Amino acid sequence: MTPSTSLPPAHPQRSALHNEIHARPPQALSAPLAISHVVMLCDADQRNASREHLAALLRDHHLPGPDAGSTHLRSELGAFGLRWEMHTEFVTWTFQRPFDATGFGERTPATPIGSVPQDWLARLPGQLLAGLHLWLLPGQTATIESLVQQVLNEDTLVASAVVQHQGEVYTDFAMHADGFSRMVLLSGTVEPRRLGRLVQQLLEIDTYRMAALLGLPAAREASSVLGYAERELAELAESIRLAARDQEPALLDRLTRLAGKVESEYAGTHSRFSASAAYFELIDRRIADIDETRLGGLQTIGQFMERRLSPARSTCAWATRRQDALSQRVSRMSNLLRTRVEIEQQQGSQALLDAMNRRQGLQLKLQSTVEGLSVAAITYYIVGLVSSLAKAAQALGWPFSPETTAACAIPVVALAVWLSLRRLHSKVFAA
């Protein structure tokens, strides 16, 4: 018996993170089996609604619904099996059931989606992004000739041996009359669990192919916006080169508006381009996982994807690089123009300071003149007081006349006033 231990508090997401590596486990499969895979592009509300839609189907079959936080579920509903998975941008619904593979290819084979309640199926939340019918056949029960009669298009046939030549896969990557693409997998000697992983990888290749291509319309739309922005930036660059000083603020305003437009476009498409790049990488990994080799003179899935997806992949990558480059160019030009305006503003400020210094010099000269007048005025009033005092003191025996006393006091008073004003002036400017 394992002794109990006292552990510190666990992170609130510990269990969820631990179980993430066990999420969406592949199911062991055996042939013959028909699979219908539906991918619904959903926003956040529609993804939550898909969980409720799944719960309604399970209730109709007297089965418990999914947990509030569950993102995948697998269940048997009598006539068909269901696998539901919630992803970041889409929700996948995979229906499957065994079927009679006798005479496969002589007529259009049955699909499990026909056993699903049609009114419930029509109300799946979101928008249909991809649909695939996959038939899993035992051994070598079908030939290329039989497949191209009723199942696949001969002109676009793609095929390869997979899992070290243990199985074979055939598809045409075409949308047929029912809106679904088609794929046939001959299980050969592949054991059930590896077969389940192989089927999941093939379904994911088709799903991620469509999800990755969502970036292509955005790239095409962004190209027109980027073309206009590049022309506008070129015109602004020429205008900035020839602009006079009074035109620069208006040019800076135009450049700022252009920068806002470019950044708005970047913010609106960056997540889409990043998601497409991630999906393209997942396609590469899934193709590597199925370990395919060339079968006869037909293209492999990897070769087909390389030829057909490379232009879209390059377009999305080019749009991303073009956005980054344009954003950097606008930023550099904005910085240059802003620096130019700031330098001219600093030069204007310097000229203003020089003018202020000149005015201050004139004020000092004027102040010196005023100080001379102030000395004369103060001396006049003080000498007047001295004359009045001398008149009063003469009655008390002052030996000099008031006029003589005032005349003698003038230089003394003037010198004292002048020294006092100079001392006060020194204290004020020293502070």
Secondary structure, 3 states (H helix, E strand, C coil): CCCCCCCCCCCCCHHHHHHHHHCCCCCCCCCCEEEEEEEEECCHHHHHHHHHHHHHHHHHCCCCCCCCCCCEEEEECCCCEEEEEECCCEEEEEEEECCCCCCCCCCCCCCHHHHCCHHHHHCCCCEEEEEEEEEEECCCCCCHHHHHHHCCCCCCCEEEEECCCCEEEEECCCCCCCCCEEEEEECCCCCHHHHHHHHHHHHHHHHHHHHHCCHHHHHHHHHHHHHHHHHHHHHHHHHHHHCCHHHHHHHHHHHHHHHHHHHHHHHHHHHHHHHHHHHHHHHHHHHHHHCCEECCCCECHHHHHHHHHHHHHHHHHHHHHHHHHHHHHHHHHHHHHHHHHHHHHHHHHHHHHHHHHHHHHHHHHHHHHHHHHHHHHHHHHHHHHHHHHHHHHHCCCCCCCHHHHHHHHHHHHHHHHHHHHHHHHHHHHHC
